[in-house]
Amino acid sequence: CSSDLRSLTSVMIMFMNKTLFLSLLFLLPLFCDARQLNVSSLREGDMLFCVTDVAKADDFGRSIVESTKGVRSMKISHLAIVCEEDSGICVLEATGDGVVMRTLDKFLVKRGTVLVGRLKGRFDSRCSVLRAKSHIGKAYDYLFSDTDDEFYCSELVQKSYVLKSGELVFSPIPMSFHGEDGAILNYWKEYYGKRGLDVPEGKPGSNPGALSRDRRVKIYSLAK
């Protein structure tokens, strides 16, 4: 009986070790791109993805992350562009203030977790940043429309980033205002209803979460 018990114990240990190994093997791809970059390692054209603390977010930010999906299912609600100026590293972003450029330090002051997205391949970073800069001063696009007169955060990237060939890096995708159950969130129904508009579900657009999941974007964590 003692011998049988030892044999059974050995089998159980082998099974547990194998299960642990397979679990780690499965999880490895989730972390293989999660290397860390220092601020000094940022390059012009890098994208900064802001991860939202849902518990602290306002209804607008919470509804964005509830209707979109970020890399590794992270709650990404905002996106900015890194640019190099004589004064140092700055960011370009579309916020409630419109399309603005601010110092990296000011950008990071109230930000929690920030991820860096770096494009792989023949990306023309200089031309892309200049295209984004040409929109400085334009208003924020609260309706997430397809106009070039106003911009929301991921739209600024989607319409500015180009390859060496001049083609856009990111094509428009169907916009998402629905939750996991496929139903449009009540927040968005009320948001557009107050403006006398239908929710533009499925219309061409973009969102920061989708850009973070693009296979051409390598993701790093940012050490502040």
Secondary structure, 3 states (H helix, E strand, C coil): CHHHHHHHHHHHHHHHHHHHHHHHHHHHHHHCCCEEEEHHHCCCCCEEEEECCHHHCCHHHHHHHHCCCCHHHCCEEEEEEEEEECCEEEEEEEECCEEEEEEHHHHHCCCCCEEEEEECCCECHHHHHHHHHCCCCCEECCCCCCCCCEECHHHHHHHHCEECCCCECCCCEECCCECCCCCECHHHHHHHHCCCCCCCCCCEECCHHHHHCCCCEEEEEEEC
